[in-house]
Amino acid sequence: MAVYYSSSRGLCTFVAFSVVLVVLTMGTDAVVVSTTYGDVRGSEFVTSSVVRNAVFERIFTFKGIPYATPPVGNLRWRPPQNPSSWTGVRDATDFGNRCLQMLDLQEYALSDPILKELFLWRSNSSSEDCLFLNVYTPKVSSTSNLPVMVWLHGGGMTFGSADTYPAEIPTSLHNVVMVTVNYRLGNLGFLPTLDEDASGNFGLLDVIKALQWVKANIRNFGGDTDRVTIFGESGGGWAVSLLVMSPMATGLFHRAISQSGVAGVPITQKGDVGRAEDMARGCNCTTASYDGMMRCLRGQPGQDLATMLTGDIALMMNATAVVGDEFLPGSPWELMTKKQVNKVDYLLGTNDYEFGDAMMKIIGNTFIDEDGITMTEFEENLLKDLMWITSQFLGGDVDAIVQPVIDQYLDRPDDPIAARDQYVQLLTDMWFTAPTVLMAQAAAAHPVGVYLYEFQHRTSYFTARPPRVQADHADNQFYGFGIPLLLDDTGDSWKYSFTDEERELSLDMMAYWVNFAANGDPNDFTGAARMRDTVNWPRHSPSSQEYLRIDTTSSADVKIRETRMKFWNEEVPRLLGNKVRIAGSDEL
């Protein structure tokens, strides 16, 4: 049974909630909860002046809880170890360090007030000592048995932090416990090694350690250990899908949600330490002896390693999944094609214009603009961009797919506007939609509930965006975290200029997600704090391939972009030398 009690505070303390940029009132009582490593003291979050019509007038937050020993020194590039226990009560009112990372998106986050809500850091510092998680709960009781949703942040598994997302908002509106998790990133989280205890995938092993913490402790925070859902967006969606494929994660969660990201990540064969050797040469470390090389690398400053580019493709290539080990026995494409995934309910989908504006800025594709692109620009940039998919197949030759991709997408080479729009859809299909559809088919081959979506709404707030951009990368996050429902400093008016229909869309999306976490079906409101009249979301089946078009007026459809999905999921792998399953056959 949970051990919790109130600690008197003589005066209300006012603190700045940096993401929503309003002043919140700390409650007069702070709640203490017991964990397997020691007691933690959280704080109250008063919702009434922040979120319109919240279900709970206050929720409880516990921040900066260590779930593993700091992975520093000899523990760098090692599997996470149990944290040390503590005596007394640990303060859990501030976020722990964020993990060291390659990119600092704070300039981007400050470019528009609304971006602060999702991308502005609330942690005070970054460090390798960063394996912390945060818990948000409306009910601190071991008998509440609320569904648990564990959030894995985005950022291509190379940047980002758990602290930027305002999980207080959806928690205040639903019977749900939310957990957000830091995990090692980029070179520090995904460098391939020869060590027997783990050959890579350290950031994902961190998440497994966090899920073990959840299994052991979340009941004391009001959660149901038999209803744990992992969910994430972009790089977090990749991480979720890789955990769905991993035998090591079996039994640690019961449902999964991948938003704008599934498994289409660069891979490295177990035993290939070329990237580690590249890094060693960059640090003037020896490569003559593996043990000597790793001793030298483990002695280097963490920030230097975090920002070092390794491999042929910069930036996103710094997160590579090692395949052929205990965590990931085969490549993601192979495991999906063979339907070798954990049998868990799965909700997954993409936005219809993932490469509309934000993503282009992040990856540096500035050649795409309102004037369109020329045939020369199309061809010159295509080779570089296609290396993203060839990096998912060991030994794949990018030259084998260049012309087939051009033939598939470029039907009006003399029209620069049409060429630009086709190029954007090419990137969206390759990076996001195709692997998501393949994963939906893999999951639906088992007796589990699978729900596929495409988010299609153009958000009215973003008036400066080009008219051609519909649902850009991460747009769904504003709705999933309830940003349209925020109140301004007065507590009486809306903070942002969303339409009433968009606020209803936000409520619908949060309801779908929590319903799925609670019951395995986004349409099932059993146990919900409030009912809503939502559009029925059909279950995805291997034959009909149903999905939901999510918009202010959502609707069901089937076989999203069918021809192009077959191209990316069957023809391209075949051209890259991989055996492809024949329709209706169980053999490759």
N, C-alpha and C positions, 0 to 999 in steps of 0.2 A: 504494500500500500504506500502511496506517496507520503512523504514527510514534508509538510509545508506549514509555514506560520507567518504571521505578520510582524514586521519590524516597524515600530512607530517612527514617524518623521514629523517633527513639530510643525514645520512650515511646508507649504507646497513649494516645490522647486520648479522653476521654469527652465526648460532646455530648448535649444533650437533644433528642430527636425530639419536637417539640411536638404533633404530631397524635396519635400513638399514646401519648404521655405515658409513655414508658419510656426508660430509659437505654440507649443503643446504643454499641457499641465501634467506634471508628474503627480501620481496619486499620493495620498497621505500614507498608504501602506505599500510596502514592497514585499513581494512573495518569495519565499525560499523553497526550493525543491531539491530533493536528494537525487544524486546520480551515483553510479557505481564507483566514481572517483572522488566524490565529495559533494557538498552542498553548494548550490548556486543561488544568488539573490538577483532576481530580475526587477523589472519596473513596470508600472502601469502606463498604458497609452490610452489617453482619453480621446474618443473618436468623434464626439458630437460636434465639435467646431471644425472638423477636418473633412469628414465624409458625410454626404447627405444620406439620411435615412439608414444609418448603420444599424444592424441588428443588435450589436452589443455596444453599450455605452463606454465600455473600456475593455481592452484586451491586455494580456501580459506578454512582455517580451524578455527574452533571455539571450544576451549577445556575447559573442566571444568565448564560447565554451570550447575548450580544447578536446578534440576527439582522438588526437595522436600526439606522440612525442615530436618536438620540433625536428624536422628532417635535415639537420645540419651536420657539418663535419663528416664523420665516417658514415652517417645515416643519409647523406646526400646520395640520390639514386639508389636508395634501398626501399624495400616495402615499408609502409608506415607501421610504427610500433605503438603499443598502448601508451596513453599518457600517464604521467606520474599522478598519484593521488595527492590530495591536499587536505589539510586540517582546517577547521573553522569554516567560514562561509566565503566563497569566492564571489567577488562582485561581477555581475554579468549585465551591467547596464551600458557598457560601451563595446563597440565592435573590436574584434582582434585585428591584428595586422592583415592586410591583403597580401597575396603572394607576389613575389617579384615577377615582372613581366616585361615584354618587349615594347609595348605601345602604351602611351599615356593619352587617353582620349578625353582628357579634361577640357582641352581647348574646344573640341567638338561638342562636349556636353554643355559648355557655357555659351555656345553659339545661338541657342534658342532656349528660352525659359523652360519649355516643356521637356527638353532633352535632359535637364537636370533631374527630372523625376525618376529616370531609369538609369542614367549613366554617370551621375556625379558621385564621386567617392564620399562615403560617410566615415570611413576608417581614417585614423590619424596618420598611419604610416604603413610602409610596405617592408616585408622581411621574408627570409626563408622560414622563419618561425611563423607560419600562417595557417596551420591546419586547425581552423576554428569553424564552428557552426553556430547558427542562430535559430532560436525557437520562438514562434509566435502562436499564442493559443488564447482562445476565448474562455476556456474553463480549465483551471488547474485542479484536476481531480483524477485519481487513478481509476475511477469508475465511469468517466465520461465516454470513453471508447469512441472518440471522433476519428474519422479518416485522416490519414497523415499524407501530406504532399511535400516531397523533398525536392527542392529547386536546385538545378545545376545551371550556373550562369553561362551566358554566351561569351563570345570573343575568340572563336576559332581554336579554343583550347590553348591559346597563346597569351591572351590578356582578358581582363574582366575581374569582377569581384562579387562575392555574395552580398556585400553590404549595400550596393547601389539600388537594389530592388525593394520597393516599399511593400513588403508582404503584409504590413499592418492593414492595408486597405482591404484586400480580399478576405483576410481573417476576420475583420470587423463585420463582414457581411454574411458569413457562412459558418456553419458548424464544421470547422476544419482546423487542424493543427498544421502549420506550415514550418518547414525547416529549410534554411538556405545554407549552402556549403561552399567553403573555399577548398580548392584542390590545386596541386602544383601544376604549373603551366609551362608551355614552350620547352626550351632546352632543359630546364630543371625538372619538368614533369614527364618528358617523353623521349629522353635520350636513350637509344638502344645500348645495352651493355652485354657482357658475357657472364654476368653473375648468375649463379645457379638459382638463388632465391627469387630472382625476378630479372627478366631480360629487357625490361622497358615498361611502358604503360603505367608509370608510377602515379600520374595524376588520377587515373582510373582506379588504381589500387587504393588511393586515398578515399575515393568515393565509397568503395566497398567497406573500408574501415569506418567511414561515417555511417553507413547503413547498419553496420554491426552495432555502433553506438545507439542508433535509433531503436534497433530491435531490443536492446538491453534497457533503455531508459525512457523511451517516449511515453510509455503508459503513465508515468508520474506527471507528465505535462498535459495529460488529457487525451493522449493518442491511443489508437487501436493498433497493436502490433501486427494484427492479421489483415490490416487494410493500409498498406504502405504503397504509395504511388511515387515513382520518380518522374520528374518532368523538367524539361529544359528547352531552350531556344538557341538556334544557330549552333555554335560549338557545344553548348549544353545539350542540344538535341542530338548531335553526334555522340556525345558521351553516353546519353541515355540508350541510344541504339546499340552501342558497343557493349554496354552492360546487359542488354537483352540477349546479345549473342554469346556472352561469356559464361562458361560453366561455373566459374568461380563465384558468380553473382546469384546462382540459383537459390531460391528460397528467401532472399533478402528483401525482395519487393514483390508485389502482387499485380501491379499495373504500371504502365509506362505511357508517357506522353512526349513525343518529339515534335517540336515546332520549328519549321524552317531549317531542318538539318537532320540527315540520317546517313550515317555510316560511309558516306563518300569521302573518305580521308586517305591521305598518302599512307602507304604501308612499307614496312621494312621486314625482311625475313630475319627470324631469330638467328643470332650469330653474326649478323652483318654489323660491324661497329665502325663502318666508314664515316658516319657522322661524328662519332666520338673522336675519331682520329683527326677529322677536319677541325674540330673544336680544339683538340690538343695542339695542333700546329698553330692555330690562332693564338694560343696562350703560351707558346714556346715550351710546351711540355713534350716529353719524349713519346714516341710511338713505337720504339723498339721493344718495349716490354709492356704488356697490357696492364699488369698490376702497377707498374711504375707510372704509366699514363694515368690510371684512375686515381692513384694517390696524389699526383700533381693536380689533376682536375678538381679533386675534392678539396684542395687547398686554395683554389682560386676564389676571388671575391664573387659572391653570388650574383650581384647586379651586372658584373661584366659578362658572366655566362648567360644571364637572362636576355641580354640585348644583342648577343652575338648571332649573326646570320650564318647558318650552315646549310649545305645542300645546294642543289642547282636552282631551286625555286625559292626565292626569299619569302619572308613573312609567314604566310600560312603553312609553308612546308616545315616550319619548325615544330609542328606537332605531328608526329608520325606514329601510327599504331604498329607495334611489333606483332607479327603473326607467326604461328607455329609454336607458341608456348602455352603454358597452362591457362593463361587468361584468354587468349584468342587462338584457338587451334588452327584456324584457316583464315583466309582473307575475308573481309566483310562480304564482298560479292559472292564468293564461293559459299559461305555459310548461308547467305540469303537465298541463293539459287537452290541449294540443297535443302532449304527449309530447316536448317539446324539452328533454331533459335529457342530461347526459353519460352515456355508455354505460359505467357502472361497476357492479360487484356492489353490492347494497345490502341491509343488514339494518336493520330499523326497527320501532318499536313504541311502545306507551304502557302506562301503568298503568291499572287499571280504576277507580280512585277518585282521579284526579289532584287534585281539589278537595276532598279529605277534611278536611285540618286545616292542614298547613303552608302550602299555597298560599293558603288563605283568609286566614291571618294576614298573609302578605306583601302581598297586594293589598288588604287592608282590608275584606273582606266579612264583617264581624262580625255582621251581622244573621242569618246562618245559625248556628243553635245547636240544642241538644237539644230545645228546645220546638217546633221546626219554624218555618215561616214562614207568614204570612197571605197572602191573595190580594193585599192592598194592598202588602205588602213585595215580593211576587213581581213585580208590575207596576212598582213604583217603581224597583226596582234593575235590572230587565231592560233598560230603555232604555240605561242607562249601560254595562252589560256587552255589549250587542249592538254598541255602537260599536267594539268590538274587531274584529269581522268586517267591518263596513262600511268600516273604515279600510284594508282590504285591496283595496278596489275604488274606484278614483277616481270621485268623484261619487256614491257610493252613498248612498241615503236610508234611514236606519235605520227610519223610520216604516213603510216598505214591508214590513218583515219582523216587526214586533213581534207582530201578531195571528197570523200563520202559525206563529211559534215557540210562542206560547201554545197554539195548537190542537194542535201536534205533541207537546207535553210535558205540559201540565197537564190531566190527565183527572179529577182529584179535587180541585177548588179548595177544598172545604170541609174537607179533611183536611190540617192544617198539616204533619204528618210526611211524608205522601206528596208534598206540594208541595215541601218542602225537598229530599227525595231526588231528585225530578225536576229540580229546579233545579241540583243538583250534577251530575247526569248531563248536563244541557244544557251546562253550562260545560265539562265534560270532553270531550264530543263536539265542541263548537265549537272550542275552543282546540287540542285535541290529536288526538283519534281521527280526525276527518274529514280534516284535511289529511294525516295520515299514510297513511290508506288511499288518498287521491288520488295521493300520491307513489308509493306501492307500485305502483299501476296504471300510472302513467307510466313507471316504471323497468322494470316487467315487460313492457312493450310492445317492449322491445329484447332482443337475445340475451344477457342477463346473468342472474346468479343473484340472485333477490330473496327475502328471508325476512322475514316479518311476524310480530310477536308481540304478545300482551297479557300483561303481568305481573299476576298476580292474588293473590299471597300476602299475607296479613295477618301482619306480623312479630310474633312473640310477645313480643319485648322491649318493645314500646310498649304496656304494659299500661294506661297512663292515657288512651289514645285512646278516643273513643266507639266502642262496639261496631259501629256502622254503617260505620266506615271500614275498608276493606280495604287495597288497595295504594295508599298515598298518594303524592303527588308526591315524587320522589327516593328512595323506598324501595328501588328496584332498585339504586341506587348502592351501598348498603351491601354487597350481594351481589357486584356487579361489581368492587368494589375489595377484596373479601376480608375485610371487617371481622369477620364471624363467626369467622374463623380466627386472630384476634389472641390472644396469650398475655398474662397479667398480669405484674406486675413480677417474680414469682418465676421465670417462664419455664416453669412446670409446669402451671398451670391456665388455663382459658379466661378472657379478660378480660370478656366479656359473656355474658349468659345466653340465648344462642340454643339452639335444640334441635339434636340431631344431624341431623335432617332438614333443618334450615335451613343447617347447615354443608355438607351435601351439595349443597343447592341453590346455594350460593355457588360451590362447585367446578364444578358443572354450567354455571353461567352464564359463568364465566370461560373454561371450556373451549370452549363454543359461540362466544364472541366471538373468542378467539385462533384457533380452527380456521378461522373465517370469514376472519380477517385473513391467515392462512397459505395457505388453499386455496380461498377463495371459497365454502365450504360448511361450515356449522357442525357438520355430522355427520362431516366428514373429519378424522381424527386424524393424517394423514400429517405426520411431523416433530414430533409432539407430544412433550413431555417425559414425559408419563404418559397412559395410556389410561383412559377412563371408559365405563361402560355407560349412555349417555344415551338418552333418548327421541328417536326420529327426528323431525327438524324438516322438514316438507314444504316444498318450494319453492313460492313464491307464483306462481300463474298468473292471467292476466287473466280467464279464464272461471270457474275454481273458487274462486279467491281464498282459498287456504289460509293458515292462520296457526297459531301454537303458543300455547296457553295455558300460560304458565310458572308453575309452582307446585312445591311439594314433590313432587307427583305430576303432572307435566306431561302434556298431551294435545293432539292436533291437532284442529282444527276448520276450518270454512269460513265465509266471508262474515260477518265481524264486524259486528254491529248494522246489518244490510243496509238496512233501511228508513230509519233515521236518517242513514246515510251518504249515501244518495241525496238526502235532504232538504237536507243541508248542502252537498253537492258539486254538486248540479244545480238544485234548486228555489230555494234562497237566492240563488245567483248570478243566476239568471234574474230573480228579483224585484228584484234590484239593477241590472238593466239590462244584463246580460252574456249574450252568445250562448252557448248550452250545446250541447255535442256530442250529437247524436242517437245512441243506442245502435247500434253496428254501422257507424257512418259515420266517415269520416276528415275530414269537414267540420264546421265550426262553424256 
